[in-house]
Amino acid sequence: MEMTYQQETSPTISSHSNDNQPLISHQDTSEESDLDTLDSKSNTDSSNNNSRTNNPDHSHTDSDSDSDSNSDSDSDADSDSSSDSGSDVLTSDDSERSGSDDEKSITSFGPDSEGSADETPELNLSPQDKRLQYLVSSLISLGYKGPAIIKTLYEKHGIQISPRNLTRKRKEWALRQCDLQKSPPPPPLSPPVRASVLSSHAKGMNLKEIQARLTQETGVDVTICTVQSYLRKLNLKLLPNDLSDGRITMEKVFEAINNARDCLLQHNTGYRRMRIILIRQYNIRIPRQIIYNVLKEIDPEGMSQRLRQACKRRVYRTLGPNHIWACDGHDKLKRLGITIYGFIDAWSRKVLGMFVHVTNNNPQHIGLYFFHLVSKVGGIPLKVTSDYGTETVEMAVHQMSLSHIYAGISKEEAEKRMHFTKSTHNQKIEALWSQMMKQHNRSIKHNIMTEIENGTYDPDDHTQK
């Protein structure tokens, strides 16, 4: 009985001379070493196939031997084939049922390679396709996408393939993303992160406010996209509609808006500000258009007056943070014994400080406020803008002297870092006082007058004042 092994030689695919070039600029060195290992392993497999075909040791005894020697050679051949199949992934111990050794496809990778190999049908692949299949599956396991796979195959392995052919072969080899094993679902949110996101959403905060509060409360610093994914996991919407969801009715909306206008003294509040009030005070979330329609029905005259006040604003140009500090006093509550002096950054509109005292006309007080901000911020601005009042003399001296000493400039240049203008032209700080009058002054006056009428507060008493 004569038994011989027939196996096709596997010609190798010649690669270009640019093997030493980098693969893809964004891949790290570890991935390059993995690709070098894959290429060397693929070439080694092909060379092993050639050596087996040309090696005379794999042929057995000729037909002149007796039956005993034939049986011994058969057993030796079986042991040799089993040892070869255990050491090489391209050989099989049962060629009659499995077909040729070259027909076994290498499409599986990762921890579930056996299961995926059973699901993938066996294909009659040429050695070139088998090598290409092995390289493509390995690149996919490393996280490469279609264009990166094509570029890597050409630059590193000398294989040129079009996107259309790559898509077709990935479909034949079950290497598409839909055919591969899905990644496990992400872990649930930790209790502190979950509580912070739920609390911030309940207070009507936007994405940036939720992000800042999450970092402050839990120490977790994430991006805006991650905050959005947190909201999706918790099934939360930034702009929900409680009316369409059936949580509230229009009667509740009218009742809440009337209560805000009467009890919270928000008579002059527009629909944008009213939406924030409804979220934070009444836990009602509805679109702004609905609030606009309700306010137009409740107070049509007020809404028309607000529209007529629209005007074209001038462009206020600043170079960046701490370029201009705008400062001014607020005297609208002075008859009640309350005076305010404020500082604001003109670029970011950040309120740097608001100082409440019985007077805001004392230049020493204003100079002390300026020193307090400088020590808190850690430096002085390039320019300070204020009106011509006598209370700003000390502050102007401090700004110019500090600029002359620490900025290394002349006194003439330091004088230009203090800018005096009309109070009506100091736009940024005046806009702050306008918002304060609309949102806070009315309620402050109402509370103080109520306490005076009830006899619990005496404005003439210096101790209470």
C-alpha positions in Angstrom: 0.0 0.0 0.0 1.5 3.2 -1.1 0.6 6.6 0.5 1.9 9.9 -0.6 1.1 13.5 0.4 0.4 16.0 -2.3 0.6 19.6 -1.5 0.8 22.7 -3.7 3.7 25.0 -3.5 2.8 28.4 -2.1 4.5 31.2 -4.0 5.1 34.2 -1.9 3.9 37.7 -2.9 6.8 40.0 -3.5 6.8 43.2 -1.5 8.0 46.7 -2.4 11.2 48.0 -1.3 9.6 50.5 1.1 9.2 48.0 4.0 11.1 50.4 6.2 8.7 53.2 5.7 6.2 54.0 8.6 2.8 52.5 8.3 0.3 55.3 9.2 1.3 58.4 11.0 -1.2 58.0 13.8 -0.4 54.4 14.7 2.1 53.8 17.5 5.2 51.7 17.5 3.5 48.8 19.2 1.2 48.3 16.3 4.1 48.5 13.9 5.8 45.7 15.7 2.5 43.7 15.6 2.3 44.2 11.8 5.9 43.1 11.3 5.2 40.0 13.3 2.2 39.2 11.2 4.1 39.7 8.0 7.0 37.5 9.1 4.6 34.9 10.3 2.7 34.9 7.0 5.9 34.6 5.0 7.2 31.8 7.3 4.0 29.8 6.8 4.4 30.1 3.0 8.1 29.0 3.2 7.1 26.0 5.4 4.7 24.8 2.8 7.4 25.0 0.2 9.8 23.1 2.4 7.3 20.3 3.0 6.7 19.8 -0.7 10.4 19.6 -1.6 11.5 17.6 1.5 12.1 13.9 0.6 11.6 13.0 4.2 7.8 13.3 3.8 7.7 10.6 1.1 7.3 7.0 2.4 8.7 3.7 1.5 8.3 2.3 -2.1 6.0 -0.5 -3.1 8.6 -3.3 -2.8 8.3 -3.4 1.0 6.1 -6.0 2.7 2.8 -5.4 4.4 4.4 -5.2 7.9 6.7 -2.4 6.8 3.7 -0.7 5.0 1.7 -0.8 8.2 4.7 0.6 10.2 5.1 3.4 7.6 1.4 4.1 7.8 1.5 4.5 11.5 4.7 6.7 11.2 3.0 8.8 8.6 -0.1 9.2 10.8 2.1 10.3 13.7 4.1 12.7 11.5 0.9 14.2 10.1 -0.6 14.6 13.6 2.5 16.3 14.9 2.6 18.6 11.9 -1.0 19.5 12.3 -0.4 20.4 16.0 2.5 22.6 15.1 1.1 24.3 12.0 -2.3 25.9 11.6 -2.4 25.3 7.9 -2.4 21.5 8.0 -5.2 19.0 8.9 -5.1 15.5 10.3 -8.0 14.3 8.2 -7.5 15.4 4.6 -10.3 13.1 3.2 -13.1 14.9 5.1 -11.6 18.4 5.3 -10.2 18.7 1.8 -6.8 20.0 0.9 -4.7 21.5 3.6 -4.6 24.8 1.7 -8.4 25.1 1.8 -8.6 26.0 5.5 -9.3 29.7 5.8 -7.9 31.9 8.5 -10.7 34.3 9.3 -10.9 33.9 13.1 -9.0 35.9 15.6 -9.4 36.8 19.1 -10.6 34.7 22.1 -13.6 33.2 20.2 -11.6 32.0 17.2 -13.1 28.4 17.3 -16.7 29.6 17.2 -16.1 32.0 14.4 -14.2 29.4 12.4 -17.2 27.0 12.6 -19.6 29.7 11.5 -17.5 30.7 8.5 -17.8 28.4 5.5 -14.6 26.8 4.1 -13.4 28.5 0.9 -11.0 27.3 -1.8 -8.5 30.1 -1.4 -5.3 30.6 -3.3 -2.2 31.2 -1.2 -2.3 34.9 -2.1 -5.9 35.2 -0.9 -5.1 33.2 2.3 -2.2 35.6 3.1 -4.4 38.6 2.3 -7.2 37.2 4.5 -4.8 36.6 7.4 -3.4 40.2 7.1 -6.8 41.8 6.8 -8.2 39.9 9.8 -5.2 40.8 11.9 -5.4 44.5 10.9 -9.1 44.6 11.9 -8.2 43.0 15.2 -5.8 45.9 15.8 -8.5 48.5 15.2 -7.8 49.5 11.6 -10.6 50.8 9.3 -11.0 50.4 5.6 -8.8 53.2 4.2 -6.1 52.5 6.8 -6.2 48.8 5.9 -5.7 49.6 2.2 -2.8 51.9 2.9 -1.1 49.5 5.3 -1.4 46.6 2.9 0.3 48.6 0.1 3.0 50.4 2.1 4.0 47.5 4.4 3.2 44.4 2.5 3.2 45.5 -1.1 -0.4 44.4 -1.7 -2.6 46.8 -3.8 -6.3 46.4 -3.5 -9.2 48.7 -4.3 -11.9 49.7 -1.7 -14.5 47.8 -3.7 -12.5 44.6 -3.8 -11.7 44.9 -0.1 -15.4 45.3 0.7 -16.3 42.3 -1.4 -13.6 40.1 0.1 -14.5 41.1 3.7 -18.1 40.1 2.9 -17.0 36.7 1.5 -14.7 36.1 4.5 -17.2 37.3 7.1 -14.9 40.1 8.2 -17.3 43.0 8.1 -18.2 44.8 11.3 -21.7 43.3 11.3 -20.1 39.8 11.2 -17.6 40.3 13.9 -18.3 39.8 17.6 -19.9 42.9 19.2 -18.1 44.7 22.0 -19.6 44.3 25.4 -21.9 47.0 26.6 -20.3 49.8 28.6 -20.4 49.5 32.4 -23.1 51.5 34.2 -22.4 54.9 35.7 -21.0 55.1 39.2 -23.5 56.4 41.8 -21.7 59.8 42.3 -21.7 60.5 38.6 -25.3 59.4 38.2 -26.4 61.5 41.1 -24.6 64.6 39.8 -25.9 64.3 36.3 -29.5 63.8 37.5 -29.3 66.7 39.9 -27.8 69.0 37.2 -30.5 68.0 34.7 -33.2 68.6 37.2 -32.0 72.2 37.8 -32.1 72.9 34.1 -28.4 73.2 33.5 -26.9 73.1 30.0 -24.1 70.8 28.9 -21.2 73.1 30.0 -22.8 73.6 33.4 -23.3 69.9 33.8 -19.7 69.3 32.9 -18.3 71.9 35.3 -20.5 70.7 38.2 -19.6 67.0 37.5 -15.9 67.9 37.7 -16.4 70.0 40.9 -18.5 67.4 42.7 -16.9 64.1 41.7 -13.5 65.0 40.2 -14.4 63.3 36.9 -13.2 65.5 34.1 -14.9 64.5 30.8 -15.7 66.1 27.5 -19.1 67.4 26.3 -19.6 64.3 24.2 -19.2 62.1 27.2 -21.8 64.2 29.1 -24.2 63.7 26.2 -23.6 59.9 26.4 -24.3 60.0 30.1 -27.6 61.7 29.4 -28.5 59.1 26.8 -27.7 56.3 29.2 -30.0 57.9 31.8 -32.7 58.5 29.1 -32.6 62.3 29.7 -33.2 65.1 27.3 -31.8 68.6 27.5 -34.9 70.0 25.8 -37.8 67.9 26.8 -41.5 68.9 26.3 -43.6 68.1 29.4 -46.7 69.0 27.5 -46.2 66.5 24.7 -45.2 63.9 27.3 -48.4 64.4 29.2 -46.8 65.4 32.4 -48.5 68.8 32.7 -51.3 70.6 31.1 -51.7 74.1 29.7 -53.6 75.2 32.8 -50.5 74.3 34.9 -48.3 76.4 32.5 -50.6 79.4 32.8 -50.8 79.0 36.5 -47.0 78.8 36.9 -46.3 81.8 34.7 -48.9 84.0 36.5 -47.5 82.9 39.8 -43.9 83.9 38.7 -45.1 87.2 37.5 -47.1 88.0 40.7 -45.2 86.3 43.5 -41.6 86.4 42.1 -42.1 89.9 40.7 -41.1 88.9 37.2 -43.5 91.2 35.4 -40.9 92.4 32.8 -39.4 89.0 32.2 -39.2 87.8 28.6 -39.9 84.3 27.3 -36.2 83.2 27.5 -35.8 84.2 31.1 -39.2 82.8 32.0 -38.2 79.4 30.6 -35.3 79.3 33.1 -37.6 80.3 35.9 -40.1 77.6 35.0 -37.3 75.0 35.0 -35.6 75.9 38.2 -38.6 77.1 40.3 -41.5 75.0 39.0 -39.7 72.0 37.4 -41.6 72.6 34.2 -39.8 72.0 30.9 -41.5 73.3 27.7 -40.2 74.9 24.5 -39.7 78.7 24.4 -42.3 79.1 21.6 -45.0 77.9 24.0 -43.9 80.3 26.7 -43.8 83.1 24.1 -47.4 82.3 23.1 -48.6 82.2 26.7 -46.9 85.6 27.6 -48.3 87.1 24.4 -51.8 86.0 25.5 -51.3 87.2 29.1 -49.5 90.5 28.4 -49.8 91.4 24.7 -48.9 95.0 25.3 -45.8 94.2 27.2 -44.6 91.8 24.6 -45.1 94.3 21.8 -43.2 96.9 23.8 -40.3 94.5 24.2 -40.1 93.9 20.5 -40.0 97.7 19.7 -37.0 98.1 21.9 -34.8 96.0 19.6 -31.8 97.9 18.3 -28.6 97.3 16.5 -25.7 96.9 18.9 -22.2 98.2 18.3 -19.3 95.8 18.2 -17.2 95.8 21.4 -13.7 94.5 20.6 -11.3 93.0 23.2 -8.2 91.0 22.8 -9.0 88.4 25.4 -9.4 87.7 29.1 -8.0 90.3 31.4 -7.5 92.8 28.6 -10.1 95.3 29.9 -11.7 95.4 33.4 -14.8 97.6 33.4 -15.9 99.0 36.8 -18.7 101.3 38.0 -21.0 101.9 40.9 -24.7 101.0 41.2 -26.8 103.5 43.2 -30.3 102.4 42.5 -30.7 100.9 46.0 -28.9 103.8 47.7 -32.0 105.2 49.3 -32.4 101.9 51.1 -28.9 102.1 52.4 -27.3 99.7 49.9 -24.6 100.7 47.4 -22.7 98.4 45.1 -19.4 98.7 43.2 -18.7 96.1 40.6 -15.9 94.8 38.4 -16.4 92.8 35.2 -14.1 91.3 32.6 -15.0 92.8 29.2 -14.1 89.8 27.1 -15.8 87.0 29.0 -18.4 89.1 30.9 -17.3 87.3 34.1 -18.3 89.2 37.2 -14.9 89.6 39.0 -16.4 91.2 42.1 -19.4 93.0 43.5 -18.8 94.9 46.8 -21.8 96.0 48.9 -21.3 98.8 51.4 -23.1 101.9 52.8 -21.1 104.0 50.3 -19.4 103.6 47.0 -18.0 107.1 46.7 -15.0 106.7 49.0 -11.8 106.5 46.8 -10.0 104.5 49.5 -12.7 101.8 49.4 -12.5 101.6 45.6 -8.7 101.3 45.7 -9.0 98.6 48.3 -11.5 96.7 46.2 -9.0 96.9 43.3 -6.2 95.6 45.4 -8.4 92.7 46.6 -9.2 91.6 43.0 -5.5 91.9 41.9 -4.4 89.7 44.7 -7.2 87.2 44.0 -6.6 87.0 40.3 -2.9 87.2 40.5 -2.2 90.1 38.2 -3.4 93.4 36.8 -5.3 93.9 33.5 -3.9 95.7 30.5 -6.5 98.4 30.9 -9.1 99.5 33.4 -12.2 101.4 32.2 -14.2 103.6 34.5 -16.0 106.9 34.6 -14.6 110.3 35.7 -15.8 110.1 39.3 -13.7 111.1 42.2 -14.0 107.6 43.7 -11.7 106.2 41.0 -8.7 108.3 41.8 -7.0 105.8 44.1 -7.7 102.9 41.8 -6.2 104.8 38.8 -3.0 105.5 40.7 -2.7 101.9 41.7 -3.2 100.7 38.1 -0.7 103.0 36.6 2.0 102.5 39.3 1.7 98.8 39.2 1.9 98.8 35.4 5.0 101.1 35.5 6.8 98.9 38.1 6.0 95.4 37.0 5.3 95.7 33.3 8.6 97.6 32.6 7.0 100.5 30.7 7.3 104.2 31.0 5.0 106.4 33.0 3.5 107.8 29.8 2.6 104.3 28.6 1.4 103.4 32.0 -1.1 106.3 32.0 -2.7 104.8 28.9 -3.6 101.7 30.8 -6.2 103.7 32.7 -9.1 104.7 30.5 -11.8 107.2 31.6 -15.0 107.4 29.7 -18.6 108.4 30.2 -20.7 106.1 32.3 -23.2 105.6 29.5 -20.3 104.4 27.2 -19.1 101.8 29.7 -21.2 99.2 28.0 -20.2 95.9 29.8 -20.7 97.1 33.4 -23.9 99.0 32.5 -25.3 95.8 30.9 -24.6 94.1 34.2 -26.6 96.8 36.1 -29.4 96.5 33.6 -29.8 92.8 34.2 -29.5 93.3 37.9 -32.3 95.9 37.9 -34.6 93.5 35.9 -33.9 90.4 37.9 -33.0 91.4 41.5 -33.7 95.0 42.3 -37.5 94.8 42.3 -37.5 91.8 44.6 -34.9 93.4 47.0 -37.0 96.6 47.2 -40.2 94.6 47.7 -38.7 92.6 50.6 -37.3 95.7 52.3 -40.5 97.7 52.0 -42.5 94.7 53.3 -40.2 94.5 56.4 -40.6 98.3 57.0 -44.4 98.0 56.7 -44.4 95.1 59.2 -42.3 97.1 61.6 -39.4 94.5 61.7 -36.9 96.8 60.0 -36.1 100.5 60.8 -34.2 102.2 58.0 -33.2 105.0 60.3 -31.5 102.7 62.8 -27.8 102.7 62.0 -27.3 99.3 63.6 -30.0 97.7 61.4 -28.8 99.7 58.4 
